[in-house]
């Protein structure tokens, strides 16, 4: 069962919940205030093939990171 991240729009609490894909977008009660005014967050995760070294990671697109506007900078290391 996938783990999803949610944010409560009433109290701002972020929390995780194990839910089926079919119920991922259904209302869920906040673990802090028990309100159901929650939204599912887009989760970002890091994936690297087994045995790959950090230097073998795929470089970001030519647009760069938000801080360097496509150029090389120390913030995104590219």
N, CA and C atoms as an extended XYZ file, in Angstrom:
234
Properties=species:S:1:pos:R:3:atomname:S:1:resname:S:1:resid:I:1 pbc="F F F"
N         0.853       -1.166        0.000 N   UNK     1
C         0.000        0.000        0.000 CA  UNK     1
C         0.905        1.237        0.000 C   UNK     1
N         0.645        2.214       -0.888 N   UNK     2
C         1.486        3.411       -0.975 CA  UNK     2
C         1.343        4.340        0.226 C   UNK     2
N         2.404        5.067        0.486 N   UNK     3
C         2.428        6.075        1.536 CA  UNK     3
C         2.236        7.435        0.877 C   UNK     3
N         1.240        8.180        1.307 N   UNK     4
C         0.942        9.492        0.742 CA  UNK     4
C         1.158       10.571        1.794 C   UNK     4
N         1.526       11.775        1.353 N   UNK     5
C         1.703       12.923        2.229 CA  UNK     5
C         0.507       13.854        2.073 C   UNK     5
N         0.035       14.384        3.183 N   UNK     6
C        -1.108       15.301        3.193 CA  UNK     6
C        -0.769       16.533        4.012 C   UNK     6
N        -1.465       17.634        3.727 N   UNK     7
C        -1.358       18.856        4.520 CA  UNK     7
C        -2.764       19.279        4.904 C   UNK     7
N        -2.938       19.620        6.166 N   UNK     8
C        -4.228       20.113        6.650 CA  UNK     8
C        -4.311       21.602        6.343 C   UNK     8
N        -5.354       22.002        5.654 N   UNK     9
C        -5.538       23.414        5.305 CA  UNK     9
C        -6.018       24.230        6.495 C   UNK     9
N        -6.514       23.573        7.532 N   UNK    10
C        -7.003       24.292        8.705 CA  UNK    10
C        -5.872       24.618        9.684 C   UNK    10
N        -5.047       23.628       10.018 N   UNK    11
C        -4.013       23.850       11.033 CA  UNK    11
C        -2.590       23.830       10.468 C   UNK    11
N        -2.423       23.439        9.193 N   UNK    12
C        -1.104       23.445        8.569 CA  UNK    12
C        -0.256       22.218        8.829 C   UNK    12
N        -0.775       21.274        9.578 N   UNK    13
C        -0.016       20.061        9.916 CA  UNK    13
C         0.205       19.201        8.676 C   UNK    13
N         1.428       18.692        8.504 N   UNK    14
C         1.742       17.753        7.434 CA  UNK    14
C         1.812       16.366        8.055 C   UNK    14
N         1.252       15.374        7.347 N   UNK    15
C         1.269       14.020        7.878 CA  UNK    15
C         1.241       13.021        6.735 C   UNK    15
N         1.619       11.801        7.039 N   UNK    16
C         1.639       10.706        6.077 CA  UNK    16
C         0.536        9.713        6.401 C   UNK    16
N         0.073        8.998        5.369 N   UNK    17
C        -0.937        7.965        5.576 CA  UNK    17
C        -0.756        6.864        4.534 C   UNK    17
N        -0.867        5.628        4.990 N   UNK    18
C        -0.867        4.484        4.078 CA  UNK    18
C        -2.289        4.301        3.575 C   UNK    18
N        -2.481        4.432        2.262 N   UNK    19
C        -3.824        4.315        1.683 CA  UNK    19
C        -3.723        3.641        0.326 C   UNK    19
N        -4.784        3.026       -0.094 N   UNK    20
C        -4.804        2.422       -1.420 CA  UNK    20
C        -4.827        3.539       -2.465 C   UNK    20
N        -4.415        3.234       -3.680 N   UNK    21
C        -4.419        4.226       -4.749 CA  UNK    21
C        -5.835        4.705       -5.042 C   UNK    21
N        -6.821        3.845       -4.857 N   UNK    22
C        -8.210        4.212       -5.129 CA  UNK    22
C        -8.730        5.254       -4.139 C   UNK    22
N        -8.201        5.278       -2.923 N   UNK    23
C        -8.697        6.208       -1.907 CA  UNK    23
C        -7.731        7.359       -1.627 C   UNK    23
N        -6.657        7.468       -2.393 N   UNK    24
C        -5.619        8.473       -2.126 CA  UNK    24
C        -6.150        9.896       -2.113 C   UNK    24
N        -7.119       10.216       -2.961 N   UNK    25
C        -7.645       11.575       -3.030 CA  UNK    25
C        -8.940       11.777       -2.251 C   UNK    25
N        -9.416       10.742       -1.587 N   UNK    26
C       -10.615       10.872       -0.749 CA  UNK    26
C       -10.286       11.702        0.492 C   UNK    26
N       -11.278       12.361        1.078 N   UNK    27
C       -11.029       13.125        2.305 CA  UNK    27
C       -10.421       12.233        3.401 C   UNK    27
N        -9.502       12.819        4.150 N   UNK    28
C        -8.863       12.109        5.266 CA  UNK    28
C        -8.775       13.079        6.442 C   UNK    28
N        -8.975       12.586        7.624 N   UNK    29
C        -8.937       13.431        8.819 CA  UNK    29
C        -7.492       13.748        9.202 C   UNK    29
N        -7.264       14.990        9.562 N   UNK    30
C        -5.955       15.440       10.038 CA  UNK    30
C        -5.640       14.749       11.358 C   UNK    30
N        -4.391       14.371       11.539 N   UNK    31
C        -4.014       13.693       12.783 CA  UNK    31
C        -3.919       14.657       13.961 C   UNK    31
N        -3.860       15.965       13.697 N   UNK    32
C        -3.751       16.943       14.777 CA  UNK    32
C        -5.107       17.525       15.178 C   UNK    32
N        -5.840       18.084       14.178 N   UNK    33
C        -7.097       18.761       14.518 CA  UNK    33
C        -8.337       17.959       14.123 C   UNK    33
N        -8.151       16.849       13.462 N   UNK    34
C        -9.214       15.934       13.028 CA  UNK    34
C       -10.154       16.516       11.974 C   UNK    34
N        -9.800       17.678       11.416 N   UNK    35
C       -10.582       18.253       10.331 CA  UNK    35
C       -10.325       17.489        9.036 C   UNK    35
N       -11.234       17.595        8.093 N   UNK    36
C       -11.076       16.887        6.819 CA  UNK    36
C       -10.768       17.842        5.663 C   UNK    36
N       -10.380       19.068        5.967 N   UNK    37
C        -9.986       20.035        4.944 CA  UNK    37
C        -8.501       19.820        4.636 C   UNK    37
N        -8.203       18.697        4.013 N   UNK    38
C        -6.822       18.303        3.732 CA  UNK    38
C        -6.593       18.191        2.232 C   UNK    38
N        -5.334       18.251        1.862 N   UNK    39
C        -4.959       18.096        0.464 CA  UNK    39
C        -3.759       17.150        0.368 C   UNK    39
N        -3.735       16.362       -0.678 N   UNK    40
C        -2.619       15.439       -0.881 CA  UNK    40
C        -1.484       16.200       -1.536 C   UNK    40
N        -0.278       16.033       -1.008 N   UNK    41
C         0.908       16.696       -1.537 CA  UNK    41
C         1.534       15.862       -2.640 C   UNK    41
N         2.241       16.528       -3.510 N   UNK    42
C         3.030       15.843       -4.514 CA  UNK    42
C         4.345       15.474       -3.851 C   UNK    42
N         4.610       14.206       -3.710 N   UNK    43
C         5.828       13.744       -3.058 CA  UNK    43
C         6.968       13.676       -4.056 C   UNK    43
N         8.128       14.097       -3.624 N   UNK    44
C         9.328       14.025       -4.439 CA  UNK    44
C        10.262       13.035       -3.765 C   UNK    44
N        10.820       12.152       -4.562 N   UNK    45
C        11.731       11.183       -3.987 CA  UNK    45
C        12.980       11.104       -4.832 C   UNK    45
N        14.035       10.568       -4.266 N   UNK    46
C        15.318       10.426       -4.936 CA  UNK    46
C        15.515        8.967       -5.282 C   UNK    46
N        15.911        8.715       -6.504 N   UNK    47
C        16.150        7.344       -6.933 CA  UNK    47
C        17.485        7.275       -7.646 C   UNK    47
N        18.268        6.263       -7.303 N   UNK    48
C        19.556        6.048       -7.940 CA  UNK    48
C        19.689        4.555       -8.149 C   UNK    48
N        20.162        4.155       -9.295 N   UNK    49
C        20.289        2.725       -9.563 CA  UNK    49
C        21.272        2.095       -8.595 C   UNK    49
N        21.032        0.853       -8.276 N   UNK    50
C        21.866        0.126       -7.326 CA  UNK    50
C        23.312        0.127       -7.794 C   UNK    50
N        24.214        0.449       -6.911 N   UNK    51
C        25.636        0.432       -7.218 CA  UNK    51
C        26.145        1.701       -7.878 C   UNK    51
N        25.287        2.622       -8.254 N   UNK    52
C        25.730        3.853       -8.900 CA  UNK    52
C        26.331        4.795       -7.869 C   UNK    52
N        27.400        5.456       -8.262 N   UNK    53
C        28.019        6.442       -7.384 CA  UNK    53
C        27.334        7.785       -7.561 C   UNK    53
N        27.486        8.656       -6.577 N   UNK    54
C        26.844        9.972       -6.641 CA  UNK    54
C        27.265       10.726       -7.891 C   UNK    54
N        28.507       10.566       -8.330 N   UNK    55
C        28.996       11.276       -9.508 CA  UNK    55
C        28.362       10.769      -10.795 C   UNK    55
N        27.662        9.630      -10.751 N   UNK    56
C        27.030        9.064      -11.937 CA  UNK    56
C        25.562        9.455      -12.055 C   UNK    56
N        25.093       10.326      -11.185 N   UNK    57
C        23.700       10.744      -11.237 CA  UNK    57
C        23.447       11.541      -12.509 C   UNK    57
N        22.220       11.510      -12.972 N   UNK    58
C        21.844       12.247      -14.167 CA  UNK    58
C        21.768       13.728      -13.826 C   UNK    58
N        22.388       14.563      -14.654 N   UNK    59
C        22.375       16.010      -14.444 CA  UNK    59
C        20.995       16.559      -14.767 C   UNK    59
N        20.597       17.647      -14.131 N   UNK    60
C        19.297       18.237      -14.420 CA  UNK    60
C        19.256       18.784      -15.840 C   UNK    60
N        18.078       19.168      -16.276 N   UNK    61
C        17.912       19.711      -17.617 CA  UNK    61
C        18.715       20.993      -17.781 C   UNK    61
N        18.863       21.447      -18.986 N   UNK    62
C        19.665       22.628      -19.273 CA  UNK    62
C        19.110       23.893      -18.640 C   UNK    62
N        17.889       23.842      -18.171 N   UNK    63
C        17.312       25.027      -17.545 CA  UNK    63
C        17.923       25.309      -16.184 C   UNK    63
N        18.637       24.350      -15.582 N   UNK    64
C        19.283       24.548      -14.298 CA  UNK    64
C        18.291       24.629      -13.161 C   UNK    64
N        18.767       25.101      -12.028 N   UNK    65
C        17.877       25.230      -10.873 CA  UNK    65
C        17.284       26.630      -10.840 C   UNK    65
N        16.397       26.858       -9.942 N   UNK    66
C        15.716       28.148       -9.857 CA  UNK    66
C        16.686       29.273       -9.522 C   UNK    66
N        17.759       28.951       -8.805 N   UNK    67
C        18.695       29.982       -8.384 CA  UNK    67
C        19.683       30.414       -9.443 C   UNK    67
N        19.921       29.602      -10.479 N   UNK    68
C        20.959       29.968      -11.443 CA  UNK    68
C        20.418       30.241      -12.840 C   UNK    68
N        19.147       30.092      -13.065 N   UNK    69
C        18.505       30.399      -14.345 CA  UNK    69
C        19.211       29.778      -15.543 C   UNK    69
N        19.649       28.550      -15.410 N   UNK    70
C        20.226       27.854      -16.543 CA  UNK    70
C        21.737       27.878      -16.586 C   UNK    70
N        22.365       28.677      -15.764 N   UNK    71
C        23.817       28.732      -15.730 CA  UNK    71
C        24.364       27.819      -14.655 C   UNK    71
N        25.651       27.767      -14.557 N   UNK    72
C        26.301       26.944      -13.541 CA  UNK    72
C        26.340       27.731      -12.225 C   UNK    72
N        26.001       27.063      -11.144 N   UNK    73
C        26.056       27.752       -9.853 CA  UNK    73
C        26.358       26.736       -8.749 C   UNK    73
N        26.747       27.237       -7.615 N   UNK    74
C        27.077       26.371       -6.486 CA  UNK    74
C        25.830       25.854       -5.781 C   UNK    74
N        24.682       26.529       -5.950 N   UNK    75
C        23.450       26.113       -5.269 CA  UNK    75
C        22.966       24.748       -5.752 C   UNK    75
N        23.043       24.524       -7.068 N   UNK    76
C        22.553       23.245       -7.589 CA  UNK    76
C        23.701       22.347       -8.042 C   UNK    76
N        24.926       22.803       -7.952 N   UNK    77
C        26.146       22.050       -8.286 CA  UNK    77
C        26.246       21.714       -9.768 C   UNK    77
N        25.547       22.396      -10.647 N   UNK    78
C        25.662       22.136      -12.084 CA  UNK    78
C        25.851       23.409      -12.845 C   UNK    78
